Amino acid sequence: MGYIVSTELPPLTQEQSLLELADFDEVVRLYRPRIFRFLMASIGDRDVAESLTQDCFLKAFNARHQFRGDASLSTWLTRIALNLLRDHLRSRRMRFWQKTRDNALDLVDISDWIPDTAASAETAMLQRERVKEIWKAVDELSRQQRMVFILRFIEEMELSEIAEATGMNTSTVKSHLYRALRIVRERAGGHA
Amino acid sequence: MNNKPDPSDLEPCGEFAASVRDFRSAVTHVADRETARPVPADWLAPARKRRRSEQQRVGLAWACAVLLSVAAVPFSSHLHHNVGTHSIAQTASAPAPESDTALLEQVDTDISASVPSSLAPLAELDNWNAEATNTSRSSSGNGTPLANTENTNVAQ
């Protein structure tokens, strides 16, 4: 465990997933950035996202013998992350006095990290504004709409994979996605 | 959930699609930067610690629940016992239901009981008083007011 891995991963076959799971260090190395990205986009808090990522891999490690390869390893890990995220949001709602968003990433911060150095200053500023608006709109979505939006447009999962990971049926996923897109488009303010 | 969205409505288009792509780029960039550091060997140690403390919390909660239940059993039985005793006492002190006929018969029996010999002179006096009252009643219609008052006093 000690390599730098991008969040972009090629799809794996079932056999590859099973083989891969045998080397858990490799699983962490490959999937940690992706799970962290999903959790950070969902919560907007680096520290919580890191803690939940650790919890996700510990849970996966403890339950690795239950993985049968029916779904892809990525979908299985996403499902675990989703359950942890749901538990976290529920407990955060209970502990309403706790300032859980103290370390939350500022919207300006994330828009400052757009990796587009070739753009002109004006274009970069426009991009930052768009990102700020999109993230603000995504943050205001309902929990399920936000989840589906992030899985579709950040994780670039197929609708069937989202359905599998979330436990919803595909038509429900479509409905959430449709509403989420409409709301984000409306709230993002004139960039549609 | 009855509305079936058009597949084309499930994908952003035009400038909005570019904004969504920029959003993805920003989030991916942040995530890559945050996870770029090598994973330490004890990376899962905090998660294990959290899990242990969570298990301890759950265990403690169960222990408290069991203790409370155990403590509640004697209290409950004591309370139940007290309520039982109270209801028994209430039942015992409550007068037995008696029919009117039986009560009247008892009163008749008491009245008609013979006077003990030691109280015989009092009984005779009582008889004399009764006779005097009857006499005064029979003559009260013709007597003067003074005589009536006198008769009433004698009767009393």
Chai-1 contact restraints between the chains, C-beta under 6 A:
chainA,res_idxA,chainB,res_idxB,connection_type,confidence,min_distance_angstrom,max_distance_angstrom,comment,restraint_id
A,M1,B,V39,contact,1.0,0.0,6.0,A-B,restraint_1
A,G2,B,P38,contact,1.0,0.0,6.0,A-B,restraint_2
A,G2,B,V39,contact,1.0,0.0,6.0,A-B,restraint_3
A,I4,B,A36,contact,1.0,0.0,6.0,A-B,restraint_4
A,T7,B,T28,contact,1.0,0.0,6.0,A-B,restraint_5
A,T7,B,A31,contact,1.0,0.0,6.0,A-B,restraint_6
A,T7,B,D32,contact,1.0,0.0,6.0,A-B,restraint_7
A,R32,B,T35,contact,1.0,0.0,6.0,A-B,restraint_8
A,P33,B,A31,contact,1.0,0.0,6.0,A-B,restraint_9
A,P33,B,T35,contact,1.0,0.0,6.0,A-B,restraint_10
A,F36,B,A31,contact,1.0,0.0,6.0,A-B,restraint_11
A,F36,B,T35,contact,1.0,0.0,6.0,A-B,restraint_12
A,R37,B,A31,contact,1.0,0.0,6.0,A-B,restraint_13
A,M40,B,A31,contact,1.0,0.0,6.0,A-B,restraint_14
A,A41,B,V27,contact,1.0,0.0,6.0,A-B,restraint_15
A,Q54,B,L44,contact,1.0,0.0,6.0,A-B,restraint_16
A,Q54,B,P46,contact,1.0,0.0,6.0,A-B,restraint_17
A,Q54,B,A47,contact,1.0,0.0,6.0,A-B,restraint_18
A,D55,B,A47,contact,1.0,0.0,6.0,A-B,restraint_19
A,L58,B,L44,contact,1.0,0.0,6.0,A-B,restraint_20
A,L58,B,A47,contact,1.0,0.0,6.0,A-B,restraint_21
A,I110,B,A26,contact,1.0,0.0,6.0,A-B,restraint_22
A,I110,B,V30,contact,1.0,0.0,6.0,A-B,restraint_23
A,W113,B,A26,contact,1.0,0.0,6.0,A-B,restraint_24
A,W113,B,H29,contact,1.0,0.0,6.0,A-B,restraint_25
A,W113,B,V30,contact,1.0,0.0,6.0,A-B,restraint_26
A,I114,B,A26,contact,1.0,0.0,6.0,A-B,restraint_27
A,P115,B,H29,contact,1.0,0.0,6.0,A-B,restraint_28
A,Q127,B,D22,contact,1.0,0.0,6.0,A-B,restraint_29
A,R130,B,S19,contact,1.0,0.0,6.0,A-B,restraint_30
A,R130,B,D22,contact,1.0,0.0,6.0,A-B,restraint_31
A,V131,B,D22,contact,1.0,0.0,6.0,A-B,restraint_32
A,V131,B,F23,contact,1.0,0.0,6.0,A-B,restraint_33
A,V131,B,A26,contact,1.0,0.0,6.0,A-B,restraint_34
A,I134,B,S19,contact,1.0,0.0,6.0,A-B,restraint_35
A,I134,B,F23,contact,1.0,0.0,6.0,A-B,restraint_36
A,F153,B,V20,contact,1.0,0.0,6.0,A-B,restraint_37
A,I154,B,R24,contact,1.0,0.0,6.0,A-B,restraint_38
A,I154,B,V27,contact,1.0,0.0,6.0,A-B,restraint_39
A,T172,B,M1,contact,1.0,0.0,6.0,A-B,restraint_40
A,K174,B,P5,contact,1.0,0.0,6.0,A-B,restraint_41
A,S175,B,M1,contact,1.0,0.0,6.0,A-B,restraint_42
A,L177,B,L10,contact,1.0,0.0,6.0,A-B,restraint_43
A,Y178,B,P5,contact,1.0,0.0,6.0,A-B,restraint_44
A,Y178,B,D9,contact,1.0,0.0,6.0,A-B,restraint_45
A,R185,B,F16,contact,1.0,0.0,6.0,A-B,restraint_46
A,H191,B,E15,contact,1.0,0.0,6.0,A-B,restraint_47
A,H191,B,F16,contact,1.0,0.0,6.0,A-B,restraint_48
A,H191,B,S19,contact,1.0,0.0,6.0,A-B,restraint_49
A,A192,B,F16,contact,1.0,0.0,6.0,A-B,restraint_50
